[in-house]
Amino acid sequence: MTARGLNGQPITREEALEILRSDDSELLSIVAAAGKVRRHFFDNRVRLNYLVNLKSGLCPEDCFYCSQRLSSQANIMKYSWADPETVHNAVEAGIAGGARRVCMVASGHGPSSRDVERVNAMVRDVKSEHPNVEVCVCMGFVDKDKAESIKEAGADSYNHNANTAQSNYRDICTTHTYEERMETVDVLKEAGLSPCSGVIVGMGETDEELVDVIFDLRKHGVDSVPVNFLLPFEGTPLGNAHTTDNFTPRHCLRVLSMVRFIHPDAEVRSAAGREVHIRTLQPLIFEVANSIFLGDYLTSEGAAGASDLAMIEDAGFVLEGGEGQPVLVSQVRKDREQLHVDIRHRGIGSPEPANA
């Protein structure tokens, strides 16, 4: 498996299932093998992604896992478009904390032309001040014209997750289809945007279905694969579904290893849920994944930024800089002190202090 991975070739479906079903005694060997592939393509660099939630809640879609769905009873912040100055300050905080990519996210089925122009202005603002920082946009379904407009504004990538396998999709959403999501991924690629699309593990899928969707993402040529582990929000249909009751940190590491072997040269990101589900084994994430989110998620708290930076450094890894070059964590700390900028804000639309 390792030899094929070093050549950029995926493992077989059968091998992927074997990884998911392997014994705990084999875990470190699997992680080490996946780590050789990860280091071959990304050395010991870790890419930090930083989320900026431009518009929160009141989404008309009925995704069963989502705290932002219109009928959600989850106690989250809900607000319409954040003002440009607030967004600017949030972006600056993330970059000061070491973020290589800023992810601008807005809830909803998809943006209007006016929404696209609004976000395009924010993209141009970031790029004018930080040309080497990547910008990823996530606003739901877009057509060719909107995707091309976002690309022309300077965005590097666009996130549109598959979330789960085609065969499991009707069990987690009824307002749109898996096919529609993947058609959008193809539109993004055709427009020249780097497609970012991943999964949420723990929504009742079987091992076979999880393997299916990871292979399908490869078929669609995605460049970045965020792997989320379900956070069961109270007030959503999956809030009390107990679909993650059997999760262990070891299982999550097997999932990440499987994704790495199917996508040897792609950005594999350990996204939401790592703090809850991988817990004390989080340093091992970096042996397999080359990317994480810095700070908070869209509607839930993440780890303190300083703690993640320390974990990266303690594990022997460095940050990925603006030109892809390695940057020592100590340099980020020095820059942060010089700028006098908090590593991140607790959240747009909230009077709460940053979780740092």
N, C-alpha and C positions, 0 to 999 in steps of 0.2 A: 504493500500500500504506500509506503513512504517513497519508494523509488518512482512510482507513478506520480505521486504528488509533487515531487521535485521537478518533474517534467511538465507540470501543469495539467496532468490528466486526473480525472475523478476515479474514485473507487466504484465498485459495482453496487447495485442495490442490495444484493445479498450481504456484502461486506458491511454496508451501512447498518443493516439490521443487526448484524453480529456485534457491532460496536455498541448499539443501544442496549443490547441484551447481555452484554459481557458481565463477568463477575467483578466484584469490587477489587479482588486481588490483581486484576489485570489493568486497573484504572491508570496507575502511574506509567505503565508501559505504553498505553494508548496515548496518554497526554504527551509523553516524551516523543513518540513517533509523530504525532500531529505537530508538536513543537518544532521538529526539524523542518517540516514543510513551511510553517509560519515564519521561521527565522530565515529560511532560504529566500523568501520573497520580501520580507519586511524587516530583516535583521532583528534588533532588539528595540525597535521604535514602537511607541504607542501613540495612536492618534486620538486626541480629545475632541469630542463633538459637544456642542453646547446648544441646548434648546431654548428658543424664545417663543413663547406662546402668544401670538398676536391677537387671537380671538378665542375665547374659551366658553365651551358649553353650548347648549341649545342647538345641537346638530340634528337635522331632520332624519338622519339614518338611524336604524334600530340595532346596530351592532351590539350583541348581548353582553360583551365584555366591557363596553366603553362607558366611562363615567360622564362623558360629554353628550351622550345620546339625549334626545329631547325629553324622553320620559324618565330619565335617570333621577333617582332620589339621592344619589351620592352628594355628600356635603362638600361640593367643590366651589371654587370661585367661578362666577359666570360674568362675562363682560363682552361687549362688542369690541371693535377695533381699538387697540392701544394707540396712543398718540405717538408720532415719530420720535419725539424727544425721549419718551420713556423707553421705546424700543432701542434707540441709540445708546442710552445709558446701560441697558441690559447687555447689549452686544459688546460694549467696551469692557464690561465686567468679565464676560466670558473670555474675551481675547486676552485680557490681563492675567487671567487664571491659566492660560496655556492652550486655549482652544485653537485647533487647526481648522475646524469647520464650524460655522454657525448655521443652525437649522431653524428656519423661520416657518412656523406652523400656524395654520388657521383652521378651526373646526368648520364643518359643513360638507355638503355633498360635493360642491365644486365652486370655484370663484366666478363672479361676474366679470365682465371686461373692466369695470371700474375697480373691482377688487384686485385684479391683476396689475393694473396701473399703480394702485396704492402700494402693493408689495414690491413692484419693480422699482419704485422710487427708493424704498428701503434698501433694496439690493444694491442699487447704484451708490447709495450713501456709504454702505459698508465697503464696497469695492474702491471707492474714491479715497478712502482713508487707509484701507488695509488691502491693497491689491493682491497680496499673497495669501490672504485668508479665504478659504473656500466658503461658498454660500450654497446651502441646500434649501429648497423651498418645498413645502408640503401643504397643499390646499385642496386635496381631493381630486376628483375627476377633471381632466382638462382635455381639450381637443388640440389639434395640430397647431392652429393659429395661436392659441394661448400659450402652448408649450414653447413655440418659437419666440414669442414675445418675451417670455421669462428668460429664455436663453440669451436673447439679444440684450437684455438688461444687465447681463453679467453673471447670472446664476450658473453655478458649476453642475449642480445635480438637483434631482427632484425625488422625493420619497413618496412611494405609494406601495404600501405593504400588501403582500398576498394574504398574510395573517394565518391562514390554515389551508388545508388541501381542498381541492375542488369537491371531493366526495363528502367533506365535512362542512362545507360552507353554508348550506341551508340550515344547519343546526346552530349557527352563530350570527346569521344575518338574513333578513328577508327582503330588504329594500333595494338591494343590488346583488349582482352575481359575481362569482369568481372570475368568470370569463370577462366581464366588464373591467375588472381590476387589471387583469393581465393585458387586455387590449390597451389600457392606458399606459402600462409599462412600455409596450411597444411604441406607442406614440411618443413618449418621452425620449426613447433611444433614437427614433427617427429625427427628432428635433435637435439632436446634438447634446441633450442633457444626459449626464451620467445617471443611469437608473439605480436607485437605492430601493430595495424591496426585501422584506424579511417576513418573519413569522412571530406569532405569539404561541408559545408552547404551553400546553396545559388546558386546552379548551375541549377536552373530550376526544381528541384525535387518537387514533391507534399509532403504533410504531410505524406501520406501513404507510399510513397517511402522512406522517411527519416526513418520512423519507421521500414520498412522492412529491410533496411541495418543494422540498429543498432541491430535488433534481429538476423540477419544472422551472424554478428560478434560474438555474444554470442554463436551461434551454432558452430562456428569454434573455440571456446575456446580461444579467444584472452585475454591477460592479461592486456593490456594497450590500451585505446581508446582515441587517440587525436581527439579533435573536433575543426576543423578549420572553420572559417567563411570567405567566399570568399573575397579575395582582388582582385578586378578587374583591372589587369594590363593593362595599355594602350599598344596596340601593340599585344594583344592576342584576339582570337575570342570572349571571354567573357568580354573583356575590356570595351565594351560599350553596353553590353546586358541588363543592368539595372535589373539584377536578384536579387539584394539585396536592391532595392529601398524601399521596404516595411519593411526592417529590423529595429527593435528597440532594445535597450538594454534589454527591458523586454522579447522580443521574444527570444533573445539569451539565457537568463537565463532559460526560459522554455525548450529550447532545451537541455541545460546542465542538467537540472533536470530530464528530460525524460531519458537521457542516464544513469544517475546515478541509476534510478529506474530499468532499464533493466540490468545494470551491477553493482549490489550493492557492490561487493567486488573487483572490478577491478580498476586499476589506470585510472581515468578519467582526461584528460588533456585539459585545455583550451589553445588552441594553437593559430596559426596565426589568426589575425583579431580581437582579443579581444580589442586591443587598439582603433581600428577604430569603431567597432560595439557595444561594451559594454560600452566603454567610462567611464563616471563618476560612473557607477554602478559596476566597476570592483572589489571592495572589496567583493561584494556578491558572486563572483565566488568561493571564497574559502569555502563558506558554502556548495558547491555542488561538485566542482572539488577538487582533492587533488594534482594537479600538473599543472605547467605552464612551458613555456620556458623562460629562462633568456636571456635577451638581444635581439640581432638581429635574424632574420629568414634567410632563405637561400639567398633570393635576395631582401628582404625588411627590413626596419628598424623596430626594436621593441622599447619598452620603455627603458629608461635608467635603468640600473640595480639597481642603488641606489634608484630610485623611487619605483621599485617593492619591494625591500627589506623593505622599509619604509611602503609600503602599507600592506605587510604581517604582519609586527609587529603591525601596528596600528589596524589591524582587529583582533588581539588577537591570531595569529597563530605563529608557530615556523617552522623552517626548519627541514627537515629529514636528519639526519646525515648518515655517512658511514655504520653504523651498524643498521640503521633504527631508531636510538635513536633521540629524539628531540634536536635541537641545536638552541639556541637563536640567533636572527639576530645580536644582539650586539657582539656576539662572532665571527661571520663571519667578521664583520667590524674590530674587533681587529686583527684577523688573517691576514686580507688583508693589514692592515697598517704594520704589522710586515714583510710581504713578499714583500711589495713594488711592487705589481703586479696590473696592471689595471684590473678592473673587467672583461673586454673583449676587444677584438680588433674589429675595425669597420668591417673588413672582409678580408679574405685571397685574395690576388691579388689586394689590393687597398692601395694607399698611404694615405688614409684618416685616421684621428685619431678615436679612439674608441668612440662609442656613449654612454658615461657614464657621 
